[in-house]
Amino acid sequence: MRATQNDRIFFKIPRERLRPEGLKRLMRLERYNEYKISLFALAKQKRFSPPEQGGHLVFYIPVPKSWRKHKKEHMHMKLHQSKPDWDNLAKAFFDSMLTEDMHIADVRVTKKWVNQEKGWIEFSWGSPTFSSPDVLI
């Protein structure tokens, strides 16, 4: 068989043959792709499209189940200052919404703890918008 530069052959390695670290990576990637697909479907259902500037993105992250009751209550709606990083959360959000997010110029991102089973994402308009894409001051 003759192959050229553009020819590709892919071999899928069965899950049971992957080493533990490879399986872990595969499962993480699958979870991330499922998240992106479900978030895109929800945005499409609500006819949401992120603006180029002036948006405020808030991630409400549930407190860990292992925390004691008083700590959960104390941290409710407080700023989330641990992993995942805000830029990674925003990147995943915009990756799911847009094929190319280079036109997003101004967005504010916040992370907060919530004492609930599930977290959610809130996007609001109302941050200052700028008169021109060239002027962000």
N, C-alpha and C positions, 0 to 999 in steps of 0.2 A: 504494500500500500504506500502511496506517495502522499506526503503531507506538505502543505504550504504554510506560510506564516499565519494566515487567518484561520487555519483549521484548528479545532480544539476538540479534545476528547476528555470527558469528565467521567470519573469513576466515583460512585457513591459508596462510602464505607458504611457497612451496616452498624447500627447503634451498638450491638453487642460486641463488636470488634474494636470499638473506640476505647482508648485509655480513659481513666476517670477524668483527667484534666480536659481532654478533647470533648468528652460528653458534656462536661460542665459548660464549656464554651459554646457548644452547639445549643444546649438548652437555653442559655442566656440570650443567644442570638434569636432563637425561636420566640422567646418571651417578648423581646424587643420588637420583633416584626409583628407579632400579634397585637401589641400595644399600639403601634403605628397604624395598623389597619383598622382597629376598632375606633381609635380616636378620629381618624379620617372619616370613617363612616358616620360617626356621631356629628362631626362638623358639617358634613354634607347634608345630613338629615335636618340640621338646624340652619342650613344655608349660611354658615359662618365662613368668613374669609378674613384673615388677619390684615389690618391696615399697615401701610408702610411706616407710619410713625404715630405716636400718641397712645399706644396701648399699655395696659398694666396687666401683667400675667401673675396670678397668685396660685401657688401650689399649696394645697392643704394636705399635709402628710399625717397619717394616723400615728399616734404614739405606740411604741412597742407593747405587745401584750405582756411582756415580762416585767414591765414597770409596776411599782406599787400604786395603789389607788390614789393616794395623796399626791404623788408625783405626777400622775396623769392629769389630775384636776388642776394642779399648779401650772403645768406646761400648756394647758389648753389655750389656743390662740396666741401663744408666744412665738417669737421668731425662731425658726428652725435653723440652728447653727452647726449642723453636722452633715455628713454625707447623706444623700447625693448632693453634689455641688449645684448651685443654681444655674450655672451655664450649661451643665449637662442636661438638666431638666428642660431648659428653654430650647436647647438644640434638638432634643427628642420631640418636643412639641412642634417646632417649626419644620422639622424633617417629615413629620407625619402630615402636615398641612400643605406643604409646598415642595415641588420638585427642585426649585432653585430659590433659596431665601436671601439672595444677595441684595434684593431691593428693600429689605427690612432695615431701616436706619435708626429707629429710636423705639425702644421698648423698656419698660421697667419690670423687673422680676422680683417677686417676694416669695419666701417659703415660710409657712406657719405650721405649727403642731395643731392637731385636733384630737380631742378625746372621743373618737368615734371609730366604728369598725372599718369604714372605708374612707379614703381620701377623695378629693376632687380637685378640679382645676377651674379657676374663674378667670375670665378675660373681660376687662372693662375698658371702655373708652373714656377719655376725659383728661388724661395727662396732657400737658401742653403740646400743641402741634405747631410746627414751624412753617413760616410763610413760603419757604423754598427748600427743596431737597439739598440745595447747596449751602444753606445757612442753618446750622443747628445750635446757634447761640441765642 
